[in-house]
C-alpha cells in the first residue's frame, strides 16, 4: 500500500493517514498544548513565517503548524484519500 501525503503549505507535506486532528489555534487548551509541545521539541513549523492558522496533531505525537486554514487541509486530505467530493 502506498502512502499519500497532504500538502500543508509552502511545499511541506504530511502523511495523510498520520493526521489525528486539525485544530484552530485560538483556544486556551490548544495554546497550552502547543506551548508544552514547543518545550519538548516536537513541533514542526511549516508556516514559512506566516500566521499559524491550523495545528495538525500527528499520530506520532508531533505537531505541525500550518498557515493554511483547517478546512483547506481537510479538503486536501479527503481528496488524497479518495473520500472527498
Residue pairs with C-beta under 8 A, 6 or more apart in sequence:
3 15
3 16
3 17
4 15
4 16
4 17
4 80
4 81
5 13
5 14
5 15
5 16
5 80
6 13
6 14
6 15
6 16
6 19
6 73
6 76
6 77
6 80
7 13
7 76
8 14
8 46
8 54
8 56
8 64
8 66
8 68
8 73
9 46
9 47
9 48
9 50
9 66
9 67
9 68
10 46
10 47
10 48
10 67
12 46
12 64
12 66
14 56
14 58
14 64
15 58
16 77
16 80
16 81
17 81
18 58
18 59
18 60
19 56
19 57
19 58
19 59
19 77
20 57
20 58
20 59
21 56
21 57
22 54
22 55
22 56
22 57
22 70
22 73
22 74
23 30
23 54
23 55
23 56
23 57
23 70
24 30
24 53
24 54
24 55
24 70
25 31
25 34
25 52
25 53
25 54
25 55
30 55
33 63
34 43
34 55
34 63
37 43
37 62
37 63
42 61
42 62
42 63
43 62
43 63
43 64
43 65
44 62
44 63
44 64
44 65
45 65
46 64
46 65
46 66
46 67
47 65
47 66
47 67
48 67
50 67
51 67
52 65
52 66
52 67
53 66
53 67
53 68
53 69
53 70
54 65
54 66
54 67
54 68
54 69
54 70
54 73
55 63
55 64
55 65
55 66
56 63
56 64
56 65
56 66
56 73
57 63
58 64
66 73
75 84
78 84
78 85
79 85
